[in-house]
Amino acid sequence: MNTKTLTLLAALAMFSFAPVHAQTQGTNYDESKVPSYTLPDPLVRNNGRPVKNVRTWEKKRRPEILDLFAREVYGHVPGKPADLHFKVLKENPKAFGGLATMREVGIYFNAQETNYMVLLMYVPNNVKGPVPAFVGVNFKGNHATTDDPEVSMPTADQLRRYGPDFQVEPRNTAGDRWPFETILSRGYAIATFHRADVDPDFHDGFKNGVHPLFDAGNPRTAESWGTISAWAWGLSRALDYLETDPAVDAKRVAVFGHSRLGKTALWAGAVDPRFAMVISNDSGCGGAALSRRCFGETVGRINTTFPHWFCDNFKKYNGKENDLPVDQHELLALIAPRPLYVASASEDQWADPYGEYLSLVGAGPVYALYGFETFTDTAMRPVAVPAVKGRMGHHIRQGKHNILIYDWLRYLDFADKFL
Ligand code: GTR
């Protein structure tokens, strides 16, 4: 074959294969192109036997599903470290003009205090306590959640731990996502920590953040925890502290999160039954959205863009979603019978709002086993019409991928009802 023929063949190959390639690699936003799929049944055990009561669900089936998510999706989450300890680093009893008491709490993961996070929390004043609370991870640092000038900027030591690419953003950059005064006026405490305190959000082979504390001496495997598991672990450590704070009722703590931190909140709620309520805001792929729908972000795409988020086993399912032994409705089912809220945004097609809702429907049979009403209608729900069924809440906010006051007001109403 001469060069000309080769070039021609290469051109033909590109011509004939490119569209197919583009189709598998491209993002599907067309409902008619969602592949047909069968969801794994949360109420059928690995041995094929049906689950007919709460006891079998709790003793047999729930542990199976939790284990599958740990081994095949997120990686195993370790427990409380032996040297975990807390220090109140700063306190201001007159935050927001006296509305609340602010605390910054050092949560140290080791005795040397080289691995830690700083929890920022506000407790409403003039409310008879102990009060219920919301806890969630933040994206940009505690200082970015508020204009409260008392909140510390990241220290030199934190910045060193976050890595050279970390950019400190101005105070209050993410303030619209954190309506502290509204939350406090409704009688709730609120607590948050920066994701990078627990694990900086880039792939460095798990050398930074909290992983080395546990991985040291144990070679990492395909089931080892990724970054989402690390953040979820951090949420449980925040709850460990809240259990020691007399101002907060640790039995009434809602864990929430937006986007990647919504995936984190769901996984934290599944792993740690102490969380009394779970809220997923626009959590999408690897969160509330069904993987098998391949609508918007897919398993292959998320594992390629964020190779550190999940465990290595999850990569086996890139483009092979039907082989997954679980789907995300079963993650939601692990929250049962606790109150669960799943929210989406109408323009956030990347996160597959319909797939997030169908996941809620798919988790329904487990809530029904506990005797609760559930969402059963598989038609897409209307935009801006929040609904509560039994112990499940749902809405689709008009607009883009974000967590805004509209979302918060729904979560507060839901908490008023159930916390
Ligand atoms: C996107 C990612 C989503 C979501 C989002 C976020 O880039 O594809 O899964 O997690 O980031 O966390 O804002």
Boltz pocket constraint, residues with backbone or C-beta under 6 A from the ligand:
constraints:
  - pocket:
      binder: B
      contacts: [[A, 258], [A, 259], [A, 260], [A, 261], [A, 282], [A, 283], [A, 284], [A, 285], [A, 297], [A, 302]]
      max_distance: 6.0
